[in-house]
Amino acid sequence: MLRITVQPEPDRIRLKLEGDLSGTWVTEVEESWLATDSIRGDRPLYLDLTDVMHVDRAGRYLLGLMRCGGAHLIASGTQMTELVRTMKDKWPGPETPQ
């Protein structure tokens, strides 16, 4: 199960994920990303992974694509923080703000 919330803010758009980024949910996140990308204009996209528990292979690939597309990945906890660090090493893109 995964909850996807789009949170437009004046200076950014936050796409918040809660649950497991796996299976059919990867397609749902991709569709949300594409829909959000079409309305964000000049605002950066922040992908909030602080409440994600698990990411499968397809989910990791999508996160890499999103990072290459300019998304800033925000994580907490050991597993998600390590995943984001790995994304920085393997997928070029903007630096994730602290």
FIKOLZA-1660 file (N, C-alpha, C; in steps of 0.1 Angstrom, whole numbers, plus 5000, padded with zeros to 4 digits):
% residues 98
   i   px   py   pz ch aa at
   1 5008 4988 5000  A  M  N
   1 5000 5000 5000  A  M CA
   1 5009 5012 5000  A  M  C
   2 5004 5023 4993  A  L  N
   2 5012 5035 4992  A  L CA
   2 5002 5047 4991  A  L  C
   3 5005 5057 4999  A  R  N
   3 4997 5069 4998  A  R CA
   3 5006 5080 4991  A  R  C
   4 5000 5086 4981  A  I  N
   4 5007 5097 4973  A  I CA
   4 5000 5110 4976  A  I  C
   5 5007 5120 4980  A  T  N
   5 5001 5133 4983  A  T CA
   5 5009 5144 4975  A  T  C
   6 5002 5152 4968  A  V  N
   6 5008 5163 4961  A  V CA
   6 5005 5175 4969  A  V  C
   7 5016 5182 4973  A  Q  N
   7 5015 5194 4982  A  Q CA
   7 5021 5206 4975  A  Q  C
   8 5013 5214 4967  A  P  N
   8 5019 5226 4961  A  P CA
   8 5022 5236 4971  A  P  C
   9 5033 5242 4970  A  E  N
   9 5038 5253 4979  A  E CA
   9 5042 5265 4970  A  E  C
  10 5043 5277 4975  A  P  N
  10 5046 5288 4966  A  P CA
  10 5060 5287 4959  A  P  C
  11 5069 5281 4966  A  D  N
  11 5083 5280 4960  A  D CA
  11 5087 5266 4956  A  D  C
  12 5078 5256 4957  A  R  N
  12 5081 5242 4953  A  R CA
  12 5069 5234 4953  A  R  C
  13 5070 5222 4947  A  I  N
  13 5059 5212 4948  A  I CA
  13 5065 5200 4955  A  I  C
  14 5058 5195 4965  A  R  N
  14 5063 5184 4973  A  R CA
  14 5054 5172 4969  A  R  C
  15 5060 5161 4966  A  L  N
  15 5053 5148 4963  A  L CA
  15 5057 5139 4974  A  L  C
  16 5047 5137 4983  A  K  N
  16 5050 5129 4996  A  K CA
  16 5045 5115 4994  A  K  C
  17 5054 5105 4997  A  L  N
  17 5050 5091 4996  A  L CA
  17 5050 5085 5010  A  L  C
  18 5040 5076 5012  A  E  N
  18 5039 5070 5025  A  E CA
  18 5036 5055 5023  A  E  C
  19 5044 5046 5027  A  G  N
  19 5042 5032 5025  A  G CA
  19 5053 5025 5018  A  G  C
  20 5049 5016 5009  A  D  N
  20 5059 5008 5001  A  D CA
  20 5058 5012 4987  A  D  C
  21 5070 5016 4981  A  L  N
  21 5071 5019 4967  A  L CA
  21 5075 5007 4960  A  L  C
  22 5065 4999 4956  A  S  N
  22 5068 4986 4950  A  S CA
  22 5056 4981 4942  A  S  C
  23 5058 4972 4933  A  G  N
  23 5047 4966 4925  A  G CA
  23 5040 4977 4917  A  G  C
  24 5027 4975 4917  A  T  N
  24 5019 4985 4909  A  T CA
  24 5019 4999 4913  A  T  C
  25 5024 5001 4926  A  W  N
  25 5025 5015 4931  A  W CA
  25 5035 5023 4924  A  W  C
  26 5045 5016 4918  A  V  N
  26 5056 5023 4911  A  V CA
  26 5049 5031 4899  A  V  C
  27 5040 5024 4892  A  T  N
  27 5033 5030 4881  A  T CA
  27 5025 5042 4885  A  T  C
  28 5019 5041 4897  A  E  N
  28 5010 5052 4902  A  E CA
  28 5019 5064 4905  A  E  C
  29 5031 5062 4911  A  V  N
  29 5040 5073 4914  A  V CA
  29 5045 5079 4901  A  V  C
  30 5048 5071 4891  A  E  N
  30 5053 5076 4878  A  E CA
  30 5042 5085 4872  A  E  C
  31 5029 5081 4873  A  E  N
  31 5018 5089 4867  A  E CA
  31 5017 5102 4875  A  E  C
  32 5018 5101 4888  A  S  N
  32 5017 5113 4897  A  S CA
  32 5028 5123 4894  A  S  C
  33 5040 5117 4892  A  W  N
  33 5052 5125 4888  A  W CA
  33 5050 5133 4875  A  W  C
  34 5045 5126 4865  A  L  N
  34 5043 5132 4852  A  L CA
  34 5032 5142 4853  A  L  C
  35 5021 5140 4860  A  A  N
  35 5010 5150 4862  A  A CA
  35 5015 5162 4869  A  A  C
  36 5023 5160 4880  A  T  N
  36 5028 5171 4888  A  T CA
  36 5038 5179 4880  A  T  C
  37 5047 5172 4872  A  D  N
  37 5057 5179 4864  A  D CA
  37 5050 5188 4854  A  D  C
  38 5039 5184 4849  A  S  N
  38 5032 5193 4839  A  S CA
  38 5026 5206 4845  A  S  C
  39 5024 5206 4858  A  I  N
  39 5018 5218 4864  A  I CA
  39 5028 5226 4873  A  I  C
  40 5040 5221 4875  A  R  N
  40 5049 5228 4884  A  R CA
  40 5055 5241 4879  A  R  C
  41 5056 5242 4866  A  G  N
  41 5063 5254 4861  A  G CA
  41 5077 5255 4865  A  G  C
  42 5082 5266 4870  A  D  N
  42 5096 5268 4874  A  D CA
  42 5099 5262 4888  A  D  C
  43 5089 5258 4896  A  R  N
  43 5091 5253 4909  A  R CA
  43 5098 5240 4909  A  R  C
  44 5107 5238 4918  A  P  N
  44 5114 5225 4919  A  P CA
  44 5105 5215 4925  A  P  C
  45 5107 5202 4922  A  L  N
  45 5100 5191 4928  A  L CA
  45 5108 5185 4939  A  L  C
  46 5102 5183 4950  A  Y  N
  46 5108 5176 4962  A  Y CA
  46 5100 5164 4964  A  Y  C
  47 5107 5152 4964  A  L  N
  47 5101 5139 4966  A  L CA
  47 5104 5135 4980  A  L  C
  48 5094 5135 4988  A  D  N
  48 5095 5133 5003  A  D CA
  48 5093 5118 5005  A  D  C
  49 5104 5111 5009  A  L  N
  49 5105 5097 5011  A  L CA
  49 5106 5094 5026  A  L  C
  50 5103 5103 5035  A  T  N
  50 5105 5101 5049  A  T CA
  50 5096 5091 5055  A  T  C
  51 5085 5088 5049  A  D  N
  51 5076 5078 5054  A  D CA
  51 5075 5065 5045  A  D  C
  52 5085 5063 5037  A  V  N
  52 5085 5051 5028  A  V CA
  52 5093 5040 5036  A  V  C
  53 5087 5029 5036  A  M  N
  53 5092 5017 5043  A  M CA
  53 5101 5008 5035  A  M  C
  54 5097 5006 5022  A  H  N
  54 5104 4997 5013  A  H CA
  54 5103 5002 4999  A  H  C
  55 5114 4999 4991  A  V  N
  55 5114 5003 4977  A  V CA
  55 5120 4991 4970  A  V  C
  56 5112 4986 4960  A  D  N
  56 5117 4974 4952  A  D CA
  56 5126 4979 4940  A  D  C
  57 5130 4970 4932  A  R  N
  57 5140 4974 4921  A  R CA
  57 5133 4984 4911  A  R  C
  58 5121 4982 4908  A  A  N
  58 5114 4991 4899  A  A CA
  58 5113 5005 4905  A  A  C
  59 5110 5005 4918  A  G  N
  59 5109 5018 4925  A  G CA
  59 5122 5025 4926  A  G  C
  60 5133 5018 4928  A  R  N
  60 5146 5024 4928  A  R CA
  60 5149 5030 4914  A  R  C
  61 5146 5023 4904  A  Y  N
  61 5148 5028 4890  A  Y CA
  61 5140 5041 4888  A  Y  C
  62 5128 5041 4892  A  L  N
  62 5119 5053 4890  A  L CA
  62 5125 5064 4898  A  L  C
  63 5130 5062 4910  A  L  N
  63 5136 5073 4918  A  L CA
  63 5148 5078 4911  A  L  C
  64 5156 5069 4905  A  G  N
  64 5168 5074 4897  A  G CA
  64 5164 5083 4886  A  G  C
  65 5153 5079 4878  A  L  N
  65 5148 5087 4867  A  L CA
  65 5143 5100 4872  A  L  C
  66 5136 5100 4883  A  M  N
  66 5131 5113 4889  A  M CA
  66 5142 5122 4893  A  M  C
  67 5153 5116 4899  A  R  N
  67 5164 5124 4903  A  R CA
  67 5171 5130 4890  A  R  C
  68 5173 5122 4880  A  C  N
  68 5178 5127 4868  A  C CA
  68 5170 5138 4862  A  C  C
  69 5157 5137 4864  A  G  N
  69 5147 5147 4859  A  G CA
  69 5147 5160 4868  A  G  C
  70 5155 5160 4878  A  G  N
  70 5155 5172 4886  A  G CA
  70 5149 5172 4900  A  G  C
  71 5143 5160 4903  A  A  N
  71 5136 5159 4916  A  A CA
  71 5147 5159 4927  A  A  C
  72 5144 5165 4938  A  H  N
  72 5152 5165 4950  A  H CA
  72 5146 5154 4959  A  H  C
  73 5154 5144 4963  A  L  N
  73 5150 5133 4972  A  L CA
  73 5152 5137 4986  A  L  C
  74 5142 5135 4995  A  I  N
  74 5143 5138 5009  A  I CA
  74 5140 5125 5016  A  I  C
  75 5149 5121 5025  A  A  N
  75 5147 5109 5032  A  A CA
  75 5151 5110 5047  A  A  C
  76 5146 5100 5055  A  S  N
  76 5151 5099 5069  A  S CA
  76 5152 5084 5072  A  S  C
  77 5158 5081 5083  A  G  N
  77 5160 5067 5086  A  G CA
  77 5172 5061 5079  A  G  C
  78 5177 5051 5084  A  T  N
  78 5190 5045 5079  A  T CA
  78 5188 5040 5064  A  T  C
  79 5177 5032 5062  A  Q  N
  79 5175 5026 5049  A  Q CA
  79 5173 5036 5038  A  Q  C
  80 5164 5045 5040  A  M  N
  80 5160 5055 5030  A  M CA
  80 5172 5065 5028  A  M  C
  81 5178 5069 5038  A  T  N
  81 5190 5078 5037  A  T CA
  81 5201 5071 5029  A  T  C
  82 5203 5059 5031  A  E  N
  82 5213 5051 5023  A  E CA
  82 5209 5050 5009  A  E  C
  83 5196 5048 5006  A  L  N
  83 5191 5047 4993  A  L CA
  83 5193 5060 4985  A  L  C
  84 5190 5071 4992  A  V  N
  84 5192 5084 4986  A  V CA
  84 5207 5087 4983  A  V  C
  85 5215 5083 4993  A  R  N
  85 5230 5085 4991  A  R CA
  85 5235 5077 4979  A  R  C
  86 5230 5065 4977  A  T  N
  86 5233 5057 4966  A  T CA
  86 5228 5063 4953  A  T  C
  87 5216 5069 4953  A  M  N
  87 5211 5076 4941  A  M CA
  87 5220 5087 4937  A  M  C
  88 5225 5094 4947  A  K  N
  88 5235 5106 4944  A  K CA
  88 5247 5101 4936  A  K  C
  89 5252 5089 4941  A  D  N
  89 5264 5083 4935  A  D CA
  89 5262 5078 4921  A  D  C
  90 5250 5072 4918  A  K  N
  90 5248 5065 4906  A  K CA
  90 5239 5072 4896  A  K  C
  91 5231 5082 4900  A  W  N
  91 5223 5089 4891  A  W CA
  91 5226 5104 4892  A  W  C
  92 5231 5110 4881  A  P  N
  92 5233 5125 4882  A  P CA
  92 5221 5133 4884  A  P  C
  93 5222 5144 4891  A  G  N
  93 5210 5152 4892  A  G CA
  93 5214 5163 4902  A  G  C
  94 5204 5171 4906  A  P  N
  94 5207 5182 4916  A  P CA
  94 5210 5177 4929  A  P  C
  95 5217 5184 4937  A  E  N
  95 5220 5180 4951  A  E CA
  95 5208 5181 4959  A  E  C
  96 5206 5171 4968  A  T  N
  96 5195 5171 4977  A  T CA
  96 5198 5181 4989  A  T  C
  97 5189 5191 4991  A  P  N
  97 5191 5200 5002  A  P CA
  97 5191 5193 5016  A  P  C
  98 5198 5198 5025  A  Q  N
  98 5199 5193 5039  A  Q CA
  98 5187 5197 5047  A  Q  C
% end
